[in-house]
Amino acid sequence: MRKSLKLIILIIFSYLHVQSFGQHTFNDIKPDQIKQRKIRAYIQSQINDNKHLFSDIHPSWQQGKDLTAYSKNEMTFFLKGKFQDIWDGYISASPSKSWNGRKVSFGLFLQKFPGHIFYDHDSMVGIDTGQVYFLNLKILQGMYNLPVAFEIIKVDAVEKVFEFSYIEGNKSGGVQQIKFMDMGDECTKIMHTSYFKSNSHFRDKWLYPFFHKKIVNDFHRNMKKLLNLEKG
């Protein structure tokens, strides 16, 4: 009986060891490959919070969670071009290019499963669930820099929508949804809706909406240039 129990324990231990072997952790991230000082500090803060495996990262908002307590910001964009081409262009664009503009710069992204690390100079294509992006927001023309991280939690090719949630430990929690609608005559409507909440009413009421608008505009302006599209 004891031999059987020891054998079972050995098998379980071996299985867990194989599962974790070769998986990158936060300690494998190379700070010298990240340009932004604030992002390097943000990564270190995650380690200080005892987050070692990428699976320790959790979105601050889960599907189905009530959003009534969150503030809401909604922006609408129109692009001229074939609907499917615009959708394909958004979800297949390299994150290091789509999130690199006047107001925001790309630091790195982590693929939680399997655990991979991609830096700004690495080849990367498209978005998928389980990706965690670390960005630097340039506030007041770069006088103040704010690190932010979010996880892609939904990519729906049928409904033409994708969502990402700020990860736990961010200044703000919540979710952003980008939905694409075919308006006909090669015109695509994009609804960018954000639900957010922090521990500061002043931040949620005044700061977040003001700077968020600039950053969202920057992202979609950047995508329009990448896809060589015109405004609708």
Secondary structure as a PSIPRED ss2 file (coil, helix, strand):
# PSIPRED VFORMAT (PSIPRED V4.0)

   1 M C   1.000  0.000  0.000
   2 R H   0.000  1.000  0.000
   3 K H   0.000  1.000  0.000
   4 S H   0.000  1.000  0.000
   5 L H   0.000  1.000  0.000
   6 K H   0.000  1.000  0.000
   7 L H   0.000  1.000  0.000
   8 I H   0.000  1.000  0.000
   9 I H   0.000  1.000  0.000
  10 L H   0.000  1.000  0.000
  11 I H   0.000  1.000  0.000
  12 I H   0.000  1.000  0.000
  13 F H   0.000  1.000  0.000
  14 S H   0.000  1.000  0.000
  15 Y H   0.000  1.000  0.000
  16 L H   0.000  1.000  0.000
  17 H H   0.000  1.000  0.000
  18 V H   0.000  1.000  0.000
  19 Q H   0.000  1.000  0.000
  20 S H   0.000  1.000  0.000
  21 F C   1.000  0.000  0.000
  22 G C   1.000  0.000  0.000
  23 Q C   1.000  0.000  0.000
  24 H C   1.000  0.000  0.000
  25 T E   0.000  0.000  1.000
  26 F H   0.000  1.000  0.000
  27 N H   0.000  1.000  0.000
  28 D H   0.000  1.000  0.000
  29 I C   1.000  0.000  0.000
  30 K C   1.000  0.000  0.000
  31 P H   0.000  1.000  0.000
  32 D H   0.000  1.000  0.000
  33 Q H   0.000  1.000  0.000
  34 I C   1.000  0.000  0.000
  35 K C   1.000  0.000  0.000
  36 Q C   1.000  0.000  0.000
  37 R H   0.000  1.000  0.000
  38 K H   0.000  1.000  0.000
  39 I H   0.000  1.000  0.000
  40 R H   0.000  1.000  0.000
  41 A H   0.000  1.000  0.000
  42 Y H   0.000  1.000  0.000
  43 I H   0.000  1.000  0.000
  44 Q H   0.000  1.000  0.000
  45 S H   0.000  1.000  0.000
  46 Q H   0.000  1.000  0.000
  47 I H   0.000  1.000  0.000
  48 N H   0.000  1.000  0.000
  49 D C   1.000  0.000  0.000
  50 N C   1.000  0.000  0.000
  51 K C   1.000  0.000  0.000
  52 H C   1.000  0.000  0.000
  53 L E   0.000  0.000  1.000
  54 F H   0.000  1.000  0.000
  55 S H   0.000  1.000  0.000
  56 D H   0.000  1.000  0.000
  57 I C   1.000  0.000  0.000
  58 H C   1.000  0.000  0.000
  59 P E   0.000  0.000  1.000
  60 S C   1.000  0.000  0.000
  61 W C   1.000  0.000  0.000
  62 Q C   1.000  0.000  0.000
  63 Q C   1.000  0.000  0.000
  64 G C   1.000  0.000  0.000
  65 K C   1.000  0.000  0.000
  66 D C   1.000  0.000  0.000
  67 L C   1.000  0.000  0.000
  68 T C   1.000  0.000  0.000
  69 A C   1.000  0.000  0.000
  70 Y C   1.000  0.000  0.000
  71 S E   0.000  0.000  1.000
  72 K E   0.000  0.000  1.000
  73 N E   0.000  0.000  1.000
  74 E E   0.000  0.000  1.000
  75 M E   0.000  0.000  1.000
  76 T E   0.000  0.000  1.000
  77 F E   0.000  0.000  1.000
  78 F E   0.000  0.000  1.000
  79 L E   0.000  0.000  1.000
  80 K E   0.000  0.000  1.000
  81 G C   1.000  0.000  0.000
  82 K C   1.000  0.000  0.000
  83 F H   0.000  1.000  0.000
  84 Q H   0.000  1.000  0.000
  85 D H   0.000  1.000  0.000
  86 I H   0.000  1.000  0.000
  87 W H   0.000  1.000  0.000
  88 D H   0.000  1.000  0.000
  89 G H   0.000  1.000  0.000
  90 Y H   0.000  1.000  0.000
  91 I H   0.000  1.000  0.000
  92 S H   0.000  1.000  0.000
  93 A C   1.000  0.000  0.000
  94 S C   1.000  0.000  0.000
  95 P H   0.000  1.000  0.000
  96 S H   0.000  1.000  0.000
  97 K H   0.000  1.000  0.000
  98 S H   0.000  1.000  0.000
  99 W C   1.000  0.000  0.000
 100 N C   1.000  0.000  0.000
 101 G C   1.000  0.000  0.000
 102 R C   1.000  0.000  0.000
 103 K C   1.000  0.000  0.000
 104 V E   0.000  0.000  1.000
 105 S E   0.000  0.000  1.000
 106 F E   0.000  0.000  1.000
 107 G E   0.000  0.000  1.000
 108 L E   0.000  0.000  1.000
 109 F E   0.000  0.000  1.000
 110 L E   0.000  0.000  1.000
 111 Q E   0.000  0.000  1.000
 112 K C   1.000  0.000  0.000
 113 F C   1.000  0.000  0.000
 114 P C   1.000  0.000  0.000
 115 G C   1.000  0.000  0.000
 116 H E   0.000  0.000  1.000
 117 I E   0.000  0.000  1.000
 118 F E   0.000  0.000  1.000
 119 Y E   0.000  0.000  1.000
 120 D C   1.000  0.000  0.000
 121 H C   1.000  0.000  0.000
 122 D C   1.000  0.000  0.000
 123 S C   1.000  0.000  0.000
 124 M C   1.000  0.000  0.000
 125 V C   1.000  0.000  0.000
 126 G C   1.000  0.000  0.000
 127 I C   1.000  0.000  0.000
 128 D C   1.000  0.000  0.000
 129 T C   1.000  0.000  0.000
 130 G C   1.000  0.000  0.000
 131 Q E   0.000  0.000  1.000
 132 V E   0.000  0.000  1.000
 133 Y E   0.000  0.000  1.000
 134 F E   0.000  0.000  1.000
 135 L E   0.000  0.000  1.000
 136 N E   0.000  0.000  1.000
 137 L E   0.000  0.000  1.000
 138 K E   0.000  0.000  1.000
 139 I E   0.000  0.000  1.000
 140 L C   1.000  0.000  0.000
 141 Q C   1.000  0.000  0.000
 142 G C   1.000  0.000  0.000
 143 M C   1.000  0.000  0.000
 144 Y E   0.000  0.000  1.000
 145 N E   0.000  0.000  1.000
 146 L E   0.000  0.000  1.000
 147 P E   0.000  0.000  1.000
 148 V E   0.000  0.000  1.000
 149 A E   0.000  0.000  1.000
 150 F E   0.000  0.000  1.000
 151 E E   0.000  0.000  1.000
 152 I E   0.000  0.000  1.000
 153 I E   0.000  0.000  1.000
 154 K E   0.000  0.000  1.000
 155 V E   0.000  0.000  1.000
 156 D E   0.000  0.000  1.000
 157 A C   1.000  0.000  0.000
 158 V C   1.000  0.000  0.000
 159 E C   1.000  0.000  0.000
 160 K C   1.000  0.000  0.000
 161 V E   0.000  0.000  1.000
 162 F E   0.000  0.000  1.000
 163 E E   0.000  0.000  1.000
 164 F E   0.000  0.000  1.000
 165 S E   0.000  0.000  1.000
 166 Y E   0.000  0.000  1.000
 167 I E   0.000  0.000  1.000
 168 E C   1.000  0.000  0.000
 169 G C   1.000  0.000  0.000
 170 N C   1.000  0.000  0.000
 171 K C   1.000  0.000  0.000
 172 S C   1.000  0.000  0.000
 173 G E   0.000  0.000  1.000
 174 G E   0.000  0.000  1.000
 175 V E   0.000  0.000  1.000
 176 Q E   0.000  0.000  1.000
 177 Q E   0.000  0.000  1.000
 178 I E   0.000  0.000  1.000
 179 K E   0.000  0.000  1.000
 180 F E   0.000  0.000  1.000
 181 M E   0.000  0.000  1.000
 182 D E   0.000  0.000  1.000
 183 M C   1.000  0.000  0.000
 184 G C   1.000  0.000  0.000
 185 D C   1.000  0.000  0.000
 186 E C   1.000  0.000  0.000
 187 C E   0.000  0.000  1.000
 188 T E   0.000  0.000  1.000
 189 K E   0.000  0.000  1.000
 190 I E   0.000  0.000  1.000
 191 M E   0.000  0.000  1.000
 192 H E   0.000  0.000  1.000
 193 T E   0.000  0.000  1.000
 194 S E   0.000  0.000  1.000
 195 Y E   0.000  0.000  1.000
 196 F E   0.000  0.000  1.000
 197 K E   0.000  0.000  1.000
 198 S C   1.000  0.000  0.000
 199 N C   1.000  0.000  0.000
 200 S C   1.000  0.000  0.000
 201 H H   0.000  1.000  0.000
 202 F H   0.000  1.000  0.000
 203 R H   0.000  1.000  0.000
 204 D H   0.000  1.000  0.000
 205 K H   0.000  1.000  0.000
 206 W H   0.000  1.000  0.000
 207 L H   0.000  1.000  0.000
 208 Y H   0.000  1.000  0.000
 209 P H   0.000  1.000  0.000
 210 F H   0.000  1.000  0.000
 211 F H   0.000  1.000  0.000
 212 H H   0.000  1.000  0.000
 213 K H   0.000  1.000  0.000
 214 K H   0.000  1.000  0.000
 215 I H   0.000  1.000  0.000
 216 V H   0.000  1.000  0.000
 217 N H   0.000  1.000  0.000
 218 D H   0.000  1.000  0.000
 219 F H   0.000  1.000  0.000
 220 H H   0.000  1.000  0.000
 221 R H   0.000  1.000  0.000
 222 N H   0.000  1.000  0.000
 223 M H   0.000  1.000  0.000
 224 K H   0.000  1.000  0.000
 225 K H   0.000  1.000  0.000
 226 L H   0.000  1.000  0.000
 227 L C   1.000  0.000  0.000
 228 N C   1.000  0.000  0.000
 229 L C   1.000  0.000  0.000
 230 E E   0.000  0.000  1.000
 231 K E   0.000  0.000  1.000
 232 G C   1.000  0.000  0.000
